[in-house]
């Protein structure tokens, strides 16, 4: 039961007077407050970040520079020692052999495993080399066939072309160039472009044969017993072309 002598508590004011600045902002906030939701302040979209130009900063580091080696783990086991014994007659250059041994160690192979793997790899390498040699021999034979069948420097004009090419080679070619053309393993003496070029130079020099080895008439042997006929001279100058 309420005490009649106690004074009544005055009611709290509905709200304190708003400042002028707050009153100015209040209308903009009113819709969100009435709806009972929090209004998110809209932010403008950030522009896409453009890539830096090539000269906009310091030059990039050298991509070929080796990365710093990681410190060795003292707890890691030491790589096994591996010795490669090549079969008799087999040769491998030392840098390639060292790289092979390094790969075996990195794979943690044992000496026994390396002894089984090495003959197999050597056999594969030898087979690949033989294939490459055979493919190159086929290429040089195809060159020779092209020269022999060429309507401008081959067929019935082959001997004349070889004689003219030999004249140009011996007049202007160095000893190294002559060796290069005569090497049957390289076969460059069969290359159509080389034969065609030297034949054109030789023909441009004229019919006066002044080059080394062809100072005598082409129809008679020289005093040294070497045949100076067109067939013989052509065979000596370009042994790869038959």
Residue, then its C-alpha position, 0 to 999 in steps of 0.5 A: x500500500x503506497x505511503x500517502x505522505x511520500x511525494x510523487x516521483x516526477x515523470x522523466x522528460x520524453x527526450x532531451x532537446x536536440x542540438x541544432x546539428x543533431x536536428x539537421x542529421x536526424x531527418x536523414x536517419x529517420x527512415x532507417x530508424x522507423x523501419x527498424x533496420x541499420x542503414x549501411x553507408x554506401x561506399x564508392x567502388x575502389x578502382x582496379x589496381x593497375x600493374x606497375x610499369x617496367x620503369x616505375x621502380x627498381x629493376x627486377x632481380x636476375x632470374x638466372x641468379x642461383x637461389x641461396x642454398x638451404x643450410x644443411x640439416x645436421x640430422x639428415x643422413x649423409x648421401x651414400x658414396x657411389x662409384x660408377x665403373x664403365x664397361x670396357x670400351x665405353x666412355x662418358x665425359x666427366x661432367x655428364x658422369x658427375x651429374x649422373x652420380x649426383x642424381x643417383x645420390x639425390x635419389x638415395x640409390x645404393x651402390x647395388x642399385x646403381x650397378x644395375x641401372x648404369x648398364x641399362x642407361x648406357x645401352x639406351x644412350x648408345x642406341x640413341x647415338x646410333x639412331x642419330x648417326x643413321x639419320x644424319x647419314x640418310x640426310x647427307x645421302x639425300x643431299x647427294x641425290x638432290x645434287x645428282x638429279x638437279x637439272x642445273x648442276x646435276x644430271x649431264x652437267x654434274x661433272x662440269x659443275x664439280x670441276x667448277x666448284x673445285x676450282x672455286x674451293x681451291x682458289x678461295x677456300x682455306x684448308x679448314x674449309x676443304x677439310x670440312x667439305x671432304x669429311x664423309x661423316x659431316x657430308x657437307x660436300x654433298x649439300x646442294x646449296x654449297x655445291x651450287x654456290x661453288x659451281x657458280x663461283x667457279x664458272x664465273x672465274x672462267x675456263x682458265x683453270x689456275x687453281x691448285x691441283x688443276x694446272x694441267x690440261x684436263x685430258x692428260x695425267x700430270x707428271x706426278x701420276x695423278x689423273x687430271x681428267x674431269x672425272x678424276x678431278x671431280x672425284x678428288x675435290x668432292x669425294x662425297x659426290x659419286 
